[in-house]
Amino acid sequence: MPKLTDLPNLGKTVVGELERAGVRTPGELRRAGSVGAALKLTQVGVSVCASKLCALEGAIRGVRWHSIPADEREALVKRFESRLSRMS
């Protein structure tokens, strides 16, 4: 069975944070999406920066986050910030 640590960009620290937020498998991460997983992280008190958000997206795509085009990364951050502001 695949583990979160098998995905690119996800080290032990981020995996531990995801597990604390209730995301325990690659399938759960894919279902939540990067923005959804990031929101779950914030709900358990984990700080989410643009790099962490993009790392989650890269993990879902199976690529290093640096290879995601800059315009897509920017749109991802805006989507996260918009959803985060609606939660407040």
N, C-alpha and C positions, 0 to 999 in steps of 0.2 A: 504494500500500500504506500503510495507516495506521501511524503512528508513536506511540511512547509519549508524545512531546511534544504530540500531538494531543488527549490525554486531559486532562480537568480535573484540577487539583491537582498536576500533575507538571511541575516546572521542570527545568532542565538538570541541577542537582545531583542530584536524586532519580533522574532518568533515568540519569545516569551510574552511580549506586550500583546501580540495578536491573540495568543491563547488566553491571556487574562481578560481580553475583550470578548472572548467566546468564539473566536475564529481559530479552529484547530486543524483544518485540513486544506489542501489546495482547492478542493471542490467548494468548501465554504467560503474561501477567499474569492473565488471566481463568481460565486452566486452573489456575494455582497458587493463586488466591484471595488475598485480602489477607493472611490469616494465613500462608499458605504462602510468599508472597513476602517477608513480613516476616521469617520464619524464615530464608529464604535470605540476606537482608540481614545478619542477625546472624552467620551462618556465615562471612561475608567481613569481619567486624569493623565493620559499620555499626551505629550506635546507632539503635534504633527506639523512639520515644516514641509516646504515644497519638495525637498529632496526625498523625504520619507514617503510622501504621497506618490511621487513619481517612481520610487522604488517599488511600491505596491503595484502600481500599474505595470511596470516592467516585469514583475514576478508573474502577474496574470498573463502577460503576453509571452513570457518565456525569453525575455531579452534583458540585457543590461539597460538600466533606465536612461543612461546617456545617449542611447541610440534612438530614443523616442524623439521625433522632431520637436524643436523648440516651440513651435506654434501649438502643437498638441499638448505639450507640457503646460504652457501658459493657460490654455483653455481648461485643462484639468484643474489647475489651481483655482481658477475663477469659479468653476463649478463647485469645488469643495468649499470655498469661502462663502459662496452664495447659500449653499445648504447649511453651513455652520451658522451663518447669521440668522437664518430662519429658525434655528433651534433655540437661540437665545431668548 
